[in-house]
Amino acid sequence: MEILIKGLRFLVTQDDDRRILRDKDILIKEGIIEKVGNLSESADEIIDGRDLVAIPG
């Protein structure tokens, strides 16, 4: 199953700079994050992320 979360208000990263990204999408396949960015893929389920924050963990 693929899930696409579109337009996350904030996406908190765990990179060395601990960046916080805005208005990004996450594509999840079989429970694993496959892609992050401004995505045009389709998915089995699409979630509106405009009022959501994604954090690691």
Protein Blocks (a to p, Z undefined) as FASTA:
>chain_A
ZZddehifbacdfbfnopacehiacddeehiafbgcjdfbdcfbdcdfklcccdeZZ
